[in-house]
Amino acid sequence: MSYTAQIEAQYLAARTNWKEDHRIRVHRAISWLKASEKYAGEDIDVAFLAAVNAANACWAVNRAKDRESIDHLVEQLRGTESLKKITMMLASKEGTEWANMMIGNKYFYPEYAEYVRGEMSEDAWVNQATKKREEAQNAFDRKHFDTVLGVVLKQLVSQRAQVAHGYTTYESSANRKPLKMTTTMLAKIVGQILLEMIKSPQKDWGDMPYLFKDEKYKGTFKKA
């Protein structure tokens, strides 16, 4: 039985009395984690996007931006066994390499998007990104891995945009290693987040956003 299948089995056994929002959140995240596991060995672009969707399903809430939702998710993980295991992952050789890659890429900081839009000068963008990188590196050096987790997940939002918004070429030879590293690490991290969600359904994981709530699409306009 695969790692994701084990998590799904625990979910199916525990979901009976859960609130519907929480059940859907865990169900969605598992579905995308299974997709990432399915394509990991044959299509890294698809596996990466599926892994990011799994993570996004864990933190997504109504009326909040991704980076705010990530802060809320990390807060719910503080003091848990899952965060301890995530800490061990980030402290490993593989985790350290991945975290340094995410923290050290100045193009993943949100100020870069502001610079591209003409809302910030190049010097201001680089200075802000450098300051945030130094703060993140300091947190890593001090072993404040809850802070590190929040930073790398926020950087992930920008890494996702580069692929999902068509800023890269499908099956491009460029940036293969970063995509593979993120896909591998996210599978482990999201797995631990889901285990905590299954263990603690009573926690405030946020309101689950919906595209529609029934078979009839809610966005359809009525005829005049």
C-alpha positions in Angstrom: 0.0 0.0 0.0 1.4 3.4 -1.0 2.0 6.3 1.4 -1.0 8.2 0.1 -3.2 5.1 0.2 -2.4 4.6 3.8 -3.4 8.2 4.5 -6.6 7.7 2.5 -7.4 4.6 4.6 -7.1 6.6 7.8 -9.3 9.4 6.4 -12.0 6.9 5.3 -12.0 5.4 8.8 -12.2 8.7 10.6 -14.5 11.0 8.5 -17.9 9.9 9.7 -18.7 12.7 12.1 -16.6 15.5 10.5 -18.0 18.8 9.4 -18.5 18.8 5.7 -16.0 21.6 5.0 -13.3 19.6 6.7 -14.2 16.3 5.0 -14.0 18.0 1.6 -10.7 19.7 2.4 -9.0 16.4 3.3 -10.7 14.6 0.4 -9.5 17.2 -2.1 -6.0 17.2 -0.9 -5.7 13.4 -0.9 -7.1 13.3 -4.5 -4.4 15.6 -5.7 -1.7 13.8 -3.7 -2.7 10.6 -5.4 -2.5 12.2 -8.8 1.0 13.5 -8.0 2.1 10.1 -6.9 0.6 8.6 -10.1 2.5 10.9 -12.4 5.7 11.4 -10.5 7.7 8.8 -12.5 6.4 9.8 -15.9 5.4 13.4 -16.1 7.1 15.8 -13.6 5.2 18.9 -14.8 1.8 17.2 -14.1 3.1 15.6 -10.9 4.4 19.1 -9.7 1.1 20.8 -10.4 -0.9 18.0 -8.6 1.4 18.2 -5.6 1.0 22.0 -5.4 -2.8 21.6 -5.7 -2.7 19.1 -2.8 -0.9 21.7 -0.7 -3.2 24.4 -1.8 -6.2 22.3 -0.8 -4.8 22.2 2.7 -4.4 25.9 3.2 -7.2 27.4 1.0 -9.8 29.4 2.8 -12.5 31.9 1.8 -11.8 35.6 1.9 -8.0 35.2 2.3 -5.0 35.3 0.0 -2.7 32.3 -0.2 0.1 33.8 1.9 -2.3 34.7 4.7 -3.9 31.2 4.5 -0.4 29.6 4.8 0.2 31.6 8.0 -3.1 30.2 9.4 -2.2 26.6 8.4 1.3 26.8 10.0 -0.3 28.2 13.2 -2.6 25.1 13.4 0.5 22.9 13.0 2.5 24.4 15.8 3.2 22.0 18.7 2.0 18.9 16.8 3.8 15.7 16.1 3.3 16.4 12.4 5.3 19.6 12.6 8.1 17.7 14.4 8.3 15.3 11.5 8.2 18.1 9.0 11.0 19.7 10.9 13.0 16.5 10.6 12.3 16.5 6.8 13.5 20.1 6.4 16.6 19.4 8.5 17.6 16.5 6.3 20.1 16.8 3.5 17.3 16.7 0.9 15.1 19.1 2.9 17.9 21.5 3.5 18.8 21.6 -0.2 15.2 22.2 -1.1 14.6 24.9 1.5 17.8 26.7 0.5 16.7 26.6 -3.2 13.2 28.0 -2.3 14.6 30.7 0.1 17.5 31.6 -2.2 15.5 32.2 -5.4 14.9 36.0 -5.6 12.4 35.5 -8.4 10.0 33.6 -6.0 9.6 36.6 -3.7 6.3 38.5 -4.3 8.2 41.7 -4.8 9.4 40.4 -8.2 5.9 40.3 -9.5 5.4 43.9 -8.4 8.6 44.9 -10.2 7.4 43.2 -13.4 4.1 45.1 -13.2 6.0 48.3 -12.8 4.9 48.9 -9.2 8.4 48.7 -7.7 11.9 49.6 -8.9 14.5 46.9 -9.5 16.6 48.1 -6.6 13.6 48.1 -4.3 12.6 44.6 -5.3 16.1 43.2 -4.9 16.6 44.9 -1.6 13.2 43.6 -0.2 13.9 40.1 -1.5 17.4 40.1 0.0 16.0 41.2 3.4 13.4 38.4 3.3 16.0 35.9 2.3 18.2 36.8 5.2 15.3 36.6 7.6 14.4 33.2 6.3 18.0 32.0 6.4 18.3 33.2 10.0 15.1 31.3 10.9 16.6 28.2 9.3 20.0 28.6 11.1 18.1 29.0 14.4 16.1 25.9 13.7 12.8 27.8 13.7 11.3 25.3 11.2 7.7 26.5 11.7 8.8 29.8 10.2 10.8 28.1 7.5 7.8 26.0 6.5 5.7 29.1 6.2 8.4 30.8 4.0 8.9 27.9 1.6 5.2 27.4 1.2 4.8 31.0 0.3 7.7 30.7 -2.2 5.8 27.8 -3.6 3.0 30.1 -4.6 5.4 31.9 -7.0 7.0 28.6 -8.2 3.5 27.4 -9.1 2.7 30.5 -11.0 5.7 30.0 -13.3 4.3 26.7 -14.4 0.5 27.2 -14.1 0.5 30.6 -15.8 2.4 29.4 -18.8 5.7 31.0 -18.0 7.5 27.8 -18.7 7.6 25.2 -21.5 6.0 21.8 -21.0 8.7 19.2 -20.6 11.4 21.8 -20.8 14.9 20.7 -19.9 15.2 23.9 -17.8 14.4 23.8 -14.1 13.8 20.0 -13.9 15.6 19.6 -10.7 13.6 22.3 -8.8 10.3 20.8 -9.9 11.4 17.3 -8.9 12.6 18.5 -5.6 9.4 20.4 -4.8 7.3 17.5 -5.9 9.2 15.0 -3.7 9.2 17.3 -0.6 5.6 18.3 -1.0 4.4 14.7 -1.1 6.1 14.2 2.3 5.0 17.5 3.9 1.4 17.4 2.7 1.2 13.8 3.9 2.1 15.0 7.4 -0.3 17.9 7.3 -3.1 15.6 6.3 -2.3 13.2 9.1 -2.7 16.1 11.5 -6.0 17.1 9.9 -7.3 13.6 10.3 -6.1 13.4 13.9 -7.5 16.9 14.8 -10.7 17.6 12.8 -11.9 19.9 15.6 -9.2 22.5 14.9 -10.0 25.6 12.9 -8.7 24.7 9.4 -10.7 27.5 7.8 -13.8 27.7 5.6 -13.4 25.5 2.5 -13.9 27.5 -0.8 -16.2 26.1 -3.4 -16.5 26.6 -7.1 -20.1 25.3 -6.9 -22.0 23.3 -4.3 -24.3 21.1 -6.4 -24.6 19.6 -9.9 -26.2 22.8 -11.3 -23.4 25.3 -11.8 -24.2 28.3 -9.5 -22.5 30.8 -11.8 -25.1 30.3 -14.6 -26.9 33.5 -15.5 -30.7 33.4 -15.5 -32.4 34.2 -18.8 -33.8 37.7 -19.1 
